[in-house]
Amino acid sequence: CKLFGHDCQRQGFEKQLRSPASALPSMSERHQNVDLEMLFRSAKDRKSIDKERVRLDEQVVNCLRCLAMDAVQKANSGHPGTPMAMAPVAYAVWARFLRYDPDAPLWPNRDRFVLSMGHASMLLYGMLHVAGVKDADRETGETKDCLAITMEDIKSFRQSASKCPGHPEYGWTAGIETTTGPLGAGISTSVGMAIASKWLAATF
């Protein structure tokens, strides 16, 4: 599971997760990718699913889990359990539902991903790295030609001045939508963001 020796085959995973603003699918098209009825099918029916697609999905999920394990182990601090357990959920959200452009992390019409669990922050940092989200200047809005979270950043997880602090900090790392600390604060923050988004759409 040691992934620090290479870049986690990020280029291949990035293609799986990429959703450029110029070619975003509609809600109905994105829902076609999620076969909820599969949960209720028999084992015989499940044999007909695209095994190659499942294999690629599992590869990304395992990559996220390994990044969490290795980063926490190297820092000798943090909690790997939640990022490992929630990796399939986070991947499903980013790959199937989230509307975002990794080349434009400050795109105004993007979906905001709020993770109000500081102890699971490595899951968010891993997703930003694997998805290939670019770095950006918060003041000018200019996108930089480098990743928001590099492998070196992940190696310095929970260290002083790291772009991967123990609790995500808004404005410190591109792709982090809000500073999170107290458990449950993400609910109120997310509701506020949703209201603001509706107002923005209705006004402009």
C-alpha positions, 0 to 999 in steps of 0.5 A: 500500500505504500504510495509515496514512491510514486504519484498514485497513477493520478493521471488515470484517476483524474480522467475518471473524476474529471468534470470540466465546466464546458462539458458538465452532464445534466442531472439526469445524465449523471443519475444514469451512472448510478444504478441504485437497483443493483443493490436489490439484484441477485448475484446472477444479475450482478454478473452482467455489470461492467467489471472493468469499470468496477475494477477501476472504481475499486482502484481509485478507492484503494488509492485513497485508502492507502494515501490516508494510511500512509499519511497518518502513519508518517505523521504519527498523528491523526485517524485513518479509520474514517477516511478508509471507511468513507473512501467509497462514498467520497469517490462516488460523490466526486465521480458521479454527482459533484459538478466541478472543474479541476482546472478552475477551482474557484468556478462560481457555479461549482458544487461545494464539498464540505467535510466537517470532520477534521479527523477525516481530513486526509480523505478530502486531501486525497480526493483533491490530489487524485482529482487533479484540482489545480491551485489558485490564488484566493485574492486574484482568482488566478489558477496556477499551473500546479496541483492544489495538493501534491504528494509532497504536501500529503507527506507533510500531513499535520505538520507546521505550515503544511497545506494539509493541516489536521483540520482543513483551512479555507483560503490556505489550500485551494479546493477547501470550501470552509474551515472545519472544526466542531463536528456538525458545523458543516450542516449549518455551513452547507445550508448557508452555501445552498441558500447563497447559491440559490440567491445568486442564481435568482439574482444574476 
